[in-house]
Amino acid sequence: MSDSMNRRECLRVLGLSGLATGLGSTPSRGQNVGESSGFQSSVIASGKVHPNRANATVVDGKVIQPSRELSVLDTTDVLVVGGGSAGVVAAIAARRAGAKVTLVERYGHFGGLWTGGLVLLILGHIVKGNKQVCQGIGEEMMRRLDKLDGAIIDRKPGANPTVDAEAAKYIMVEMIEEAGVNVFLHCWGVEAVVNDNAVQGVVFESKSGRQAILAKVVVDATGDGDVFAFGGAEFEHRSHNVGLVSRVGNLDRVDGEKATGSPTPRHLGSHTPVPGVNWVNLRGPEVDGLDVATLTRMELNHRKFIWTSIQRARRTPGYEPVYLMETAPQVGVRITRVLHGLKTVTLADLKAGTRFPDVVGVGGSERANHDEWQIPYGALVPRNNVENVLAAGRCISVDMRMADLVRLIPNCFVTGHAAGVAAAVAVQDRCRPREVEVAKVQKILRQQEAYLG
Ligand SMILES: Cc1cc2nc3c(=O)[nH]c(=O)nc-3n(C[C@H](O)[C@H](O)[C@H](O)COP(=O)(O)OP(=O)(O)OC[C@H]3O[C@@H](n4cnc5c(N)ncnc54)[C@H](O)[C@@H]3O)c2cc1C
């Protein structure tokens, strides 16, 4: 800071003047340091009418949407839609494999259910002998979390680690930026751009309006298979339990002596890297996670249930300090659409120990009681003739009995990794994803430290 520029002026130049009163000065004890003066605002345009309006109209009792040209927000090699555990890994993998990559996410952060859904327990990477099969970029994330203070606990062979959601969001920003992935947050994919059965991009809604991003290959990491469904790929529509995760605080202040003899309150969850804070899973009823009225009902009912159960816990002697820190911003949808792929991950193959020539990943379980099971590339590729789109994460092609293993976070890292590399190879070799030379994909995956058995 130059001698002639004081701290307040410096913050103003940096566009942080609002912080000058709130954070830049040391508050005296008890002083309120909330919103105050010192912000900047100006008129960008006055008397403006929203451009490029194409409002729906009612014609003969039907709501009709007129056609219009859309602006193109970006043109890229690989477009990854959905910034959850699968999408983030897919974007990093494709970029490291040499493709130009754009990652689009409907919310304001990365991680999907892992962070926004507060699903903090990493399950699904272990097989017999406490061997860890999920390696590659997902494991790199775990190693990086290891180096941060208070980011991950229980990182040891045969154990299931638990992460801090903010640390995970932070590490994903770091890795996405390091890789050079172009990102748009607050963008909701609503339609595919399709010519002759080939997906050419995706249409998004955001505060900037309805725009398109064009791409040579699209990776659908939306969890719900939104993009492959928009594009015309065949899928199975399933119901599953929809829950809502929460975090509970002050468990380290429970008075054990006072609590002796009282029944232990239910729904207090398991530990996290933050002392005294637990994450609480909630199974919820089996419903259709694509139905907006159902999702609304789940949110409202679960929130009431969680609040009430913590209030009940607080009435238990010794548990008075316990409180509800937060309910997850993202409702816990487990499975909705799964792709009908060229191949399917099945329990029969797990039991038979099938080894696929097109293996692109190996999955595990939460306990060391499983053999490793292989994920074939065909499980990411649509069975019918819809081109240029690959699935990653909890919406890949999987039978009912394997879905609860496939959807675990490390296995989503693994399928995201495979989809990202395969998309980059398809772009590089100017071929359709179903035609990629799988040996080339496997070679790059191994170079990126993935384990393929
Ligand atoms: C309640 C609950 C408890 C669970 N417990 C565990 C556990 O203990 N351990 C474990 O390992 N796994 C657990 N799971 C499973 C695991 O959390 C998820 O299956 C996994 O995180 C899914 O990752 P994903 O990247 O495939 O999908 P998601 O995490 O759902 O990510 C999809 C991303 O795409 C975005 N998106 C969706 N649609 C669009 C769109 N149209 N346009 C733009 N963006 C879009 C979403 O906002 C999200 O960020 C649990 C799941 C739930 C629901």
The ligand as an SDF file (V2000), in Angstrom:
LIG
                    3D

 53 58  0  0  0  0  0  0  0  0999 V2000
  -29.3410  -38.4330    1.6720 C   0  0  0  0  0  0  0  0  0  0  0  0
  -28.1820  -39.0850    0.9780 C   0  0  0  0  0  0  0  0  0  0  0  0
  -27.2080  -39.7350    1.7140 C   0  0  0  0  0  0  0  0  0  0  0  0
  -26.1270  -40.3130    1.0730 C   0  0  0  0  0  0  0  0  0  0  0  0
  -25.1450  -40.8950    1.8010 N   0  0  0  0  0  0  0  0  0  0  0  0
  -23.9770  -41.2350    1.2170 C   0  0  0  0  0  0  0  0  0  0  0  0
  -22.8320  -41.5950    1.9930 C   0  0  0  0  0  0  0  0  0  0  0  0
  -22.8950  -41.6660    3.2140 O   0  0  0  0  0  0  0  0  0  0  0  0
  -21.6590  -41.8330    1.3420 N   0  0  0  0  0  0  0  0  0  0  0  0
  -21.5570  -41.7830   -0.0330 C   0  0  0  0  0  0  0  0  0  0  0  0
  -20.4680  -42.0030   -0.5680 O   0  0  0  0  0  0  0  0  0  0  0  0
  -22.6340  -41.4540   -0.8030 N   0  0  0  0  0  0  0  0  0  0  0  0
  -23.8100  -41.1740   -0.2040 C   0  0  0  0  0  0  0  0  0  0  0  0
  -24.8830  -40.7600   -0.9670 N   0  0  0  0  0  0  0  0  0  0  0  0
  -24.7660  -40.7890   -2.4400 C   0  0  0  0  0  0  0  0  0  0  0  0
  -23.9330  -39.6470   -3.0100 C   0  0  0  0  0  0  0  0  0  0  0  0
  -23.9960  -38.5110   -2.1780 O   0  0  0  0  0  0  0  0  0  0  0  0
  -24.4160  -39.2290   -4.3970 C   0  0  0  0  0  0  0  0  0  0  0  0
  -24.8800  -40.3110   -5.1340 O   0  0  0  0  0  0  0  0  0  0  0  0
  -23.2810  -38.5750   -5.1760 C   0  0  0  0  0  0  0  0  0  0  0  0
  -22.8090  -37.4620   -4.4380 O   0  0  0  0  0  0  0  0  0  0  0  0
  -23.7940  -38.1880   -6.5510 C   0  0  0  0  0  0  0  0  0  0  0  0
  -22.8180  -37.4610   -7.2580 O   0  0  0  0  0  0  0  0  0  0  0  0
  -23.1280  -36.9690   -8.7450 P   0  0  0  0  0  0  0  0  0  0  0  0
  -22.0100  -36.0600   -9.1170 O   0  0  0  0  0  0  0  0  0  0  0  0
  -23.4280  -38.1220   -9.6170 O   0  0  0  0  0  0  0  0  0  0  0  0
  -24.5130  -36.1900   -8.6270 O   0  0  0  0  0  0  0  0  0  0  0  0
  -24.8890  -34.8990   -7.7660 P   0  0  0  0  0  0  0  0  0  0  0  0
  -24.0930  -34.8190   -6.5350 O   0  0  0  0  0  0  0  0  0  0  0  0
  -26.3750  -34.9010   -7.6810 O   0  0  0  0  0  0  0  0  0  0  0  0
  -24.3940  -33.7160   -8.6960 O   0  0  0  0  0  0  0  0  0  0  0  0
  -25.1240  -33.2660   -9.8050 C   0  0  0  0  0  0  0  0  0  0  0  0
  -24.8160  -31.8040  -10.0020 C   0  0  0  0  0  0  0  0  0  0  0  0
  -25.4590  -31.3490  -11.1660 O   0  0  0  0  0  0  0  0  0  0  0  0
  -26.1610  -30.1550  -10.9020 C   0  0  0  0  0  0  0  0  0  0  0  0
  -27.3030  -30.1400  -11.8180 N   0  0  0  0  0  0  0  0  0  0  0  0
  -28.3690  -30.9630  -11.8010 C   0  0  0  0  0  0  0  0  0  0  0  0
  -29.1850  -30.7040  -12.8250 N   0  0  0  0  0  0  0  0  0  0  0  0
  -28.6210  -29.6780  -13.5040 C   0  0  0  0  0  0  0  0  0  0  0  0
  -29.0020  -28.9680  -14.6640 C   0  0  0  0  0  0  0  0  0  0  0  0
  -30.1140  -29.2850  -15.3550 N   0  0  0  0  0  0  0  0  0  0  0  0
  -28.2040  -27.9690  -15.0940 N   0  0  0  0  0  0  0  0  0  0  0  0
  -27.0580  -27.6470  -14.4180 C   0  0  0  0  0  0  0  0  0  0  0  0
  -26.6570  -28.3000  -13.3120 N   0  0  0  0  0  0  0  0  0  0  0  0
  -27.4250  -29.3130  -12.8660 C   0  0  0  0  0  0  0  0  0  0  0  0
  -26.5470  -30.2480   -9.4530 C   0  0  0  0  0  0  0  0  0  0  0  0
  -26.7860  -28.9990   -8.8690 O   0  0  0  0  0  0  0  0  0  0  0  0
  -25.3230  -30.9510   -8.8550 C   0  0  0  0  0  0  0  0  0  0  0  0
  -24.3150  -30.0630   -8.4610 O   0  0  0  0  0  0  0  0  0  0  0  0
  -26.0050  -40.2380   -0.3460 C   0  0  0  0  0  0  0  0  0  0  0  0
  -27.0000  -39.5760   -1.0890 C   0  0  0  0  0  0  0  0  0  0  0  0
  -28.0720  -39.0100   -0.4350 C   0  0  0  0  0  0  0  0  0  0  0  0
  -29.0920  -38.2910   -1.2570 C   0  0  0  0  0  0  0  0  0  0  0  0
  1  2  1  0
  2  3  1  0
  2 52  2  0
  3  4  2  0
  4  5  1  0
  4 50  1  0
  5  6  2  0
  6  7  1  0
  6 13  1  0
  7  8  2  0
  7  9  1  0
  9 10  1  0
 10 11  2  0
 10 12  1  0
 12 13  2  0
 13 14  1  0
 14 15  1  0
 14 50  1  0
 15 16  1  0
 16 17  1  0
 16 18  1  0
 18 19  1  0
 18 20  1  0
 20 21  1  0
 20 22  1  0
 22 23  1  0
 23 24  1  0
 24 25  2  0
 24 26  1  0
 24 27  1  0
 27 28  1  0
 28 29  2  0
 28 30  1  0
 28 31  1  0
 31 32  1  0
 32 33  1  0
 33 34  1  0
 33 48  1  0
 34 35  1  0
 35 36  1  0
 35 46  1  0
 36 37  1  0
 36 45  1  0
 37 38  2  0
 38 39  1  0
 39 40  1  0
 39 45  2  0
 40 41  1  0
 40 42  2  0
 42 43  1  0
 43 44  2  0
 44 45  1  0
 46 47  1  0
 46 48  1  0
 48 49  1  0
 50 51  2  0
 51 52  1  0
 52 53  1  0
M  END
$$$$
